[in-house]
Amino acid sequence: MQHKTTWLKIVGLIIILFTTRFASANAIIPIPTQPQQAIITPGPPSIDAKSYILIDANSGKVLAEKNADTHLAPASLTKLMSLYVISSALKNGSIHSDDKVRISTKAWKTGGSRMFIKAGDEVPVQDLMQGIIVASGNDATVAMAEYVAGTEEAFTSIMNAQAKNLGMNDSHFLDSTGLPNPNHYSTARDLATLARSLTQTYPEDYKLFSEKSFTYNHIHQSNRNRLLWHYPYADGLKTGHTEDAGYCLVASAIKDGMRLISVIMGAPSDQVRTEDSIRLLTYGYRFFETHKLYNASTELMRTRVWKAVNKETALGLNRDFYITLPSGQFKNIQTNIKLNQPIKAPIIKGQTYGTLNILLNGEVLSSQPLIALDNNAKGSMLRGVTDALSYSYTRLFSPSTEKANNG
């Protein structure tokens, strides 16, 4: 029996040496580190609101929250979804920024905050978007809803469909402006998701959110987002207020490449929503840090593929990979790679063949799927036979293909 085992090992070794080059599934993916001093991370500041959340825009990491999934009236924060739909229409070319929009009587008569457009006027899309963002104009919002979808009702159905596409499963919109209705609601988490997508998907349109004022038809109006004056890193996004909703604010700021988004819903006053937004953002920047670890579509490792034309396939990520962690902890992270086993041809570009985990102090901090960067078709019959023998030997005498590595 011992001689038989030895003979099998020799044959298997010969097969591997002459027919394969086994690519380690435990390839170390280096993460640059630098000496840092750990900082004690306190709890978030006390926020006077019905609900709030603070996230990092790049990683999606939640840094602080309270009642973030509670259904609440969003008031004019609704216009963020209206603007998302408008930006989508601009991007796909169904409308253009210099198009002239004829203002309907319905749009002109819409109550609440206004841009002061008049029925029959023809107003460029760009001006109407500024009127929505800076002046929070209900009239401008309805005019754009009608221009994009024909009617506000049709536009609202697009808003709800888009919300579902973004994963905003706790939101429901009945109009484009956010006028009070018990069946018109959203959550702090959903609005943070929406704001995150706005900043990343439509950066050109996002620039409008930092405008402090807007003048139309000789009427000058200031942006209601006071953070643009009182917080140096803020560059958006939107306020909202009704008696039912209280004072709301979705804020976005960027400092040293780190973008944070805060959402406050149901604050008692304009001053409180402004000051508490600053407290949340300051907390995030002081006690957390975000690092970009890897670029999308960059080869991170090569793994053995059985019965394929090419013996190895490159694996990487389908998106840029960021992590957010407490300040001073970056030196303590590790990588852990787990591959699907066995990996056999055909390999399809973009499909998942493993997982890259980032761990901090032994706990998974973030995970991303490892995808194939290229196709790899089935090989010849001879390749199939030799790989079958090689795979059997590897299963018998090779160690597991999962390992944690220091970053």
N, C-alpha and C positions, 0 to 999 in steps of 0.2 A: 504493500500500500504506500509505503514511504517512497519507493522508487517511482511509483506511478505519479505521485504528487510532484516529485522533483521533475519528472519528464514533462508534465503539464506546464510547470512554471517555465521551463526552458523553451518549449514550443510557443507559449504565450509571449515570452519576452522577444523571441525572434519576430513574431508577427507584428508586435508593437514597433519594434525598431525599424522594420522594413516597410510597413504599410501605413503607419500613423505617426503623428507627432501630437501627443496628448496635451491639449491646452488646459492649463489649470483653471478650474472654476473658482479658485481662491485667490485670483490675481489681486494684489494689493492696489487699491486706488488711492494714490497719495492725496492727502489734504494738507495744504500748507498751514502751519501753526506758528504762533509767536508767543513768547512768554506774556502771560497776563495774570493779574491779581484778581481773584474771585471777589465779586461784590455781593453782599447780602441783598436778596430781593424781597422787599416788603410787599404787603398786600396793596391792592389798588387804592387810590384816594376815595374818600366818601363823595358820592355824586348824588345830587338832589334831583332825581328824575325817576319816572316810572320804569324806564328801561334804558340800558346802554350797552355798548360793546366797543372794544378796541382791538383792531387786528393789524397785522403787518400785510401790506398789499402784495408783496412779492411771494412770500411763503404761504400766506393765508392763515398763519398762526394766530389764534385768539390769545390776547394778552390780558384781557380783563372783560368781565361781562356781568350783567344782572338782568334777569327776566328777558334775556335776549330773544326768546322764542314766543313771547306774549304778543297776541294780536292787539295792535293799537292803531288808532287813526293816524295816518301819515301826513295829513294836510298837504302842503305844497311839496313835501318830499316826493310825492307822487310824480312830480314833473321830471324827476331823474329818470324814471322809466319812460316817460314821454320823450325825453331827449335821447334816450338810448335807441328808441325806435326810429326817431328822426335821423340820428347819426347812421344807423344801419341803412336807411333809405338813401342817404347821401353816399355812403360807401359803395352800395351796389349800383348806383347810377340811376335809380328811378326818379330822383329829384336832384337839383343842383343848387349850390349856395346862392347863385345870382338869379334864380327863378323868381318871378314876380307872383306873389300870392294875392289873389283878390279876396278881400275881407268880407265875410258874410254878415248878415244882420245878427245871426245867432252869436257869432264870435264877438261882435261889437257890443252886444247887450250882456255878455257874461259878467257877472258881478265879482266882487272881491278885488284883489290887487290887479292893477292894469298897466298896460304899456301905453294906453290911450290911442289905439288905432281906431279908424273910423270905417263904417260900412262903405264898401265900394272902393276904398283905397287899394292900391296895388303895392305891396310891401315885399322887399327881397327876403328870401329865406334867412340869410345871414342876420338881418336886422331883427327878424322875429325870434331867432334863437337867442340873440342878446337880450331881447325883451323878456324872454322866458327865464333866462339865467339870472340876469342882473335885477330886473324889475319884478320878477316872479309874476309876469303878466298872465292872468287867466285868459284874457282876450287873445293874446298871441298864441297861447297853447292850443286853444280851440281852433284857431285859424290854421295852425300847422297840422293838427289832427285831421281836419277836413281836407287839407291839401294832400296829405300822404295817403289817406285811406278812403276819401270820399265823404265819410261821415264820422262824427266822433265815436259813435257806437262801434263802427267797424274798426276804428283805430284802437279802441279799448280792448277789443278781442285780440288784436295783435299784441298789445301790452301784456295781456294775461298769458298768451302763448309764449312770448319771449321770456316772461318770468319763469315759466316752467322749464324752458330750455336752459336757463341759468341756475336751476335748482332752487328757485325761490318758492318753495312749496307751502309757505305760510303767508302768501300774499294774494290778494284779490282786488282788482281794480274795477270800478264802475264808471269812471270818467277819466279824463286826461289831466285834470287839475288838482284833485284832492278835496273837493267840496264835501262837507260832512255827510256820511251815510254809514249806518251800522254794518253794512255788508261790504264796505270799502276799507280794507285794512292791510297792514304789513307788519313786519317785525324788525327789530334792530339788526338781527343777524342777516335777514334777507336784504335789507338796505345796504349793509356793509358788502355783501356779495355783489350787489348791483354796482355800487361805487367802485369796487375793485375792478370789475369788468370794464366799466367806463374808462378808468385811467389807463388800462392796458390795451383795450381794443380800439379806442378812438382818441389817441393822443392829440391829434390836430384840433378836434372839437373841444377836448378837455381844456385847452388853453383859455377858452372863453370864461371858464369859471373863476379865473383870477382877476377879471376886470372889476374894478372898484365902482365904476359908474357907467351910465349909459344915457345918451340924450337922443330923444326921438321927437320930431315935430316941436322942437324948442322946449321940450319938457325934460328936465334933468332929474335922474333918479340914481340914488346910491345903492350899492349892493348891501343886502341885509345881513350878509355874513361878516360880522364884526371882526372875525379872526384875521381877515385880510389887512386890517389896520393894527391889531393888537398882538399878533403872533407872527414872528418873522418868517417862519417856515411854511405857513399855510398858503395854499394856492387853490382852494376850493372847499366845499362844493355848494351846498344848498340848505336854506332855512325853510321852516314851515311853521305855521301857527293858525290854529282855530281855537275856539273856546273848549271844544271837546278834546282836541289833540294836545293842548298846551303848547309850549315852545319846544321846537325840535330843530336839530342841526346835524347834518352829515358833513363832517369836516375831513379834509385831507391835507397832509403836510409832508414835505420831503426835507430831510436833513442828512447830508453826507451820503446821499444815494439810498437812504432808508426811508421808504414811504409808509406812513401810518394812516389808517382811516379810523375815525371815531364816529359813533352814532349815538346821539342823545335824543330820547323821546319823552315828552311829558315833563319838561322842566317848568318851574313856576314863573320864569321871566326870561326876557331876552338877555339880561345881564348874567343870570345864572347859567343859561345854556352856553354862553360864550366863555365864562370863567371856568366852568367844569370841563368844557372841551379842551381848554388849555391845560388843565390839570391832568386829564387823561393822556394827552399827547406828550406832555413833559414826562410823565411817569414812564411811558413807553420808551422814549429816547434815553432816559437816564438809566433804566434798569434792564434793557434788552438790547441785543445787537443782531443784525441780520447779515449773513454771508452767502454769497453765490458760490456754490461748490463746483458745479459742472454745467457746461453748455449743452444745449439740445443737440442731438445728432452727432455728438462727438464720441469716438470710440473710447470706451472705458475698459474693455477687456475683450479677449477672444476666447471662445469656448469650443470644445470638440463637438462636432456634429457627426452622427453616425449615418452611414449609407448615403452620403451626399457627394456632389461633384467636388466641392471644396471641403477639406477636412475640418476647417475652422470657420466660424462665423463671428463677425464683430457685433458686440452688443453695446448699446448706449441708452440714452434717455430721449423721450419724445418732447421734452420741454426743459427749459432752463431750471436748474434745481437750486432752490434757496432754502436755508434753514434759519429760524429765529430761535435764540436761546438766551438764558440769563447772561448778563455781562460778565466776562471773565471766565466763561466755561468752555470756550471754543477749543482750548487745548485738550479737553477731556473727551472729545467725541471720538467714536470709532465707526468703522464701516463693517457691515455684515452683508455678504452676498449669498443668496440662496437661489440656485438654478433649478429649473424644472428638469427632472430626470426620468428617463433618458431623453436627450434632445436628438431627434431623428429628422431626416429630410422627408419632405421638402420644408425648407425654412421660408417663411413669408415675411417680407420687409414690413416692419411696423407692428408685428405681432409680439406678444409678451412671452419671454422665455425664462424669466427669473425676476427677482426683486432685490433692489438695493436698499438696505436699511441703514439709517444713521442712528447710532445709539449714544446716549449720554448717561453715564453712571450705570450702565447695564440695562437701561430701559430704552425702548424704541422711541426716538424723537420724531422721526419722519421716514416715510417709505416712498419709493418710486418704482414703477415697473421697468425692468430692463427689456428693451425691445431689440429686434434684429434690425440692423442698419442696411442690410441688403438681402436680396433673395438668394437662396442656395438650393438648387434643384436636386432631385434624386440622382445618384451616381449609377455606374454600370452594374451589371450582375456580379462581376468579379469584385467590385468595391463592396457590394452588399454581403458577399460571402466572407471576405477577409475582415470586414468590420464586425460581422456577427461573431466570428471567432475572437477578435480582439476585445469586443464588448464583454463577452462571457468571461474572458480572462480578467478584465478590469474589475468586473463585479466580484470575482472571487478574491482578488489579491490587492485591490487598491482601496485606500481609505475613503471616507465620506468626502463629498465635494462641498461641504459647507463649513465656513470658518469665519470667525470675527477677527478683524485686523485693526491694529492701532491706526488712527488717522494720521 
